[in-house]
Amino acid sequence: MANMVERKEEKKVAPSWGGAMEELKKGSRIAAPMVAVTVLQYLVQVSSLIMVGHLGQLSLSSVAIATSLTNVTGFSLLSGMAGALETLCGQAYGSQQYKKLGLYTYSAIISLVLVCPPICVLWIFMDKLLPLVGQASLISYKARQYSLWLIPGLFASAVLKPLTRYLQMQSLILPLLLTAISILCFHVPVCWILVFKSDLGYIGAAMATSLSTWLNVILLGIYVNYSSACDKTRSPLSRNAFLGVPQFLRLAVPSAVMVCLKWWSMELLTLVSGLLPNPKLQTSVLSICLTISTLHFTVPYGFGAATSTRVSNELGAGNPESARMAVKVGVSMAVTEAVVVSTALFFSRNIVGYAYSNEKAVADRVAAMAPLLCISLITDSIQVVLSGVAKGCGWQHIGAYVNVGAFYVVGLPVGIVLGFVAHLNARGLWLGIVAGSLLQTILLSLYAIFTDWEKQVTKAKERISLGN
């Protein structure tokens, strides 16, 4: 008891600058490799699209549509649901209830596998659904064929995403980085062989993606089963894992909603851009902006992952001030990175469009959109860290409500009005995204500022004690 008093007193007199620097070191050790992991995983998808692009415009269009739809309806949903482990595993690890990490991970895998069959039904009938939104029948058919060969990868992702969170919450990032490097080195030659050296064509890219995802599962599974670093947190599959599914789903559903809503709103705006005057130009400009935004997102995602890990660990350990400091440091890192990137983008706005198109009209429109895109990059960086805070604390439901209001009550309507009624076209649609992002960032920031961290510690203890 005396030791606990001494520790509290030490925290009170500890200089805030020293505490911030220490937290910066801890967060950076997680954030830096997680940024690399996210970029490497993104490059797997990009490399597939690049190779398919050499097969012709029809194959590229079909695969681009299939990739977008499978991400929106499947992979993003699984990723969002797995975010519940950032609360459960992170807080259990902080409270030193190590065996619960294994049980929570099994519960997540069971839940995500059960979600896959309904998603598969949607993909199987994709060729019937796409023509309803104006897609050509041949593109719809090819998109369906590509999606069918991604189904094995979907089930692999149902295992991979919980395994990733299991390791992340223990700050075991090095195995994630090494496997990500290995998978990219495997995927590129295998995809090239299947696409160009066999008769599979664009379907070979989907097969390569599924194979790469399963290889990732196997490599991480071997590490978890045999590494001494996981000795304390490894646990056998048992009845408790099935009994833990309801607890997991209580956090997984709002977590998925929180993650997916913004993604879906941006995809919807890209789709409706096809209804604007000169749709080819407007859609091209929006697609380029969305590509830049997605590529940039891989960097702050690492900061969000680090913040989620640090916040959940400290809450589980009963350290509210350390959790608060983790939030401040995470947001500071995100703001610094976003300002640097946005400044670089703003001053290169007149040339950046030519990286995606040789047409002057497209490049000029991208240059005009650059100031708005810079604002989006800053808000994205802040909100992804704040979303990490939400997952670390376990208030995903708040994030879900915020995203509904920000993007579906404000963002989408504002974008549609400005794009179609005010005739601002693609610029108006992106203004809607900016409005939604600003509101989302403000609301999440206010909630984080006024959070009672002592109360969050109490909730973490109650959450982890369930099932004892």
C-alpha angles and dihedrals in degrees: 000000000000090000091054091052090049091051092051091049091049089053091051095052095037110114111252091223091056091047091050093050091049091050090047090056092049093046094045092053087061101033100051097055091039089057089053091047092051093048092049092050090049090051090058089062093041093050090053092052092047092054094045089049089067090060093067142275095286094055092044093050092048095048093044091054092044091048092050094048096043090050093049098043100032126009096040090049092053091045091051093049092048087059087080087075089063085068100037102037094036095052093041090053092049091051090048094241088136101167090061090068090067093046093048090049092052090049089052094049092049091049096046093047089053090053093055101074095061089048090051091054089056092050093047091058095040092114089060095047103044095061087057089067094045103270119145115256094238093051089047091052094049091045089054092050091051092047092051091060090050091060093088087051090052092058089045089054089053087065099032099055095054090045090052092052090045090058095037093056089056090049089244094144100143095075089050090052095046093048091047090054091047093049093051090049089050097043100052098057094036092050091048092051094047095044101041108017099046134048092253098092114172091000087063089066091057091047090050091051092051092046091049092050092051091047088053090053091049094049094048091043090055090049093049093047098046108025118103088216088073097044094105097045101039115105134170123255107265144159089273090066090061091044089053094060095091091052090049093048092051087067099027097061097054089039090057091046091050093051099040104043097074092042091051093048092054091048090050092053090050090052094049090049085076087070093058124099110276090016095185092061095041094048092047092053093047092046091052092049090048091049092051091047092049093048091050091047090069090071102052088040086072090053090049092050091049092048092048091051095047095044095048093045093050094045090050089050091051097247108133095169092052089051090051090050090050089057093050093048093045093052091045091054091048094049093048092050093045094050091051094048094043092050091051091048093048094053092045094044094114094059106030093082091061089064087070104029140021092211115106093211091058093045091049092051091049089051090052090050093048098092090053091044090053090056090049092052091053094048091044091054093051096043095049089056091046089049086054088053089051091052092044091053098039098241096123089136089065090052090050093052091046092052093048090053096040099048108021101034096036115007103049097040092047091048094049093046093048093041100046108016099037090036094229088135115191091358090057093049091051090047086061090055090049092050092050093046093049092050092046092051093047094049095046090046092052092049092050092047094052097040114128100228094190088057090049089056090053091049091049091054091049092048095050092045091062112109095020 
